[in-house]
Amino acid sequence: MQLASHHQLTRTFPTDTRRWCITMAHFDEKSGIVPCQTPWGQWYQTMEEVFIEVTVPEGTKGKMVTVTFAPKQLSCTVRGEVVFKGELHEAVISDECTWTLVDNKLVQIVLTKSRRSAENCWRSLLKDQYTADPFTYDQMEKKLTLQRFQHENPGFDFSGAEITGNYSGGGPSFDP
């Protein structure tokens, strides 16, 4: 997880935020990511955010990149070529979305989900585009369910846990 993400996580959960942020950063570092590969790079997600990595020609300058955010729309243009453009799978908080050019060869985009929960596992980045294959999507759902358990039980470490049974849709509800 990147530093910018930690700041967004801090805004996300105002109660006992510092402890939660450290716990979730530790969880993501230890559990790894579940990427969906695309022709231009990859995307992956947590309960709160969607991360997009776009490989660009080495030597690309920031002024050659345009990323436009709207609650349900996203576009990325590099050197005058549209990399992707369309309606997002789910809404985001566009004011909290960011992008960064790393080493003049990688564009990193962070989208803040409007619905931040394990139940909101994105099947695709854009509507009907860059869809995770069934195995990858299954792994994404497992990871978000474990992340939910980590959030609900901060004293435990779920980063290396295996999960079986009903974990789709964020896993079982333990409410009485």
Buried (B, 14 or more C-beta within 10 A) or exposed (E): BBEBBEEBBEEBBEEEEEEBBEBBBBBBEEBEBBBBEBEBBBBBBBBBBBBBBBBBEEEBEEEBBBBEBEBBBBBBBBEEEEBBEBBBBBBBBBEBBBBBBEEEEBBBBBBBBBEBBBBBBBBBBBBEEBBBEEEBBBBBBBBBBBBBBBBEEBEEBBBEEEBEEEBBBBBEEEEE
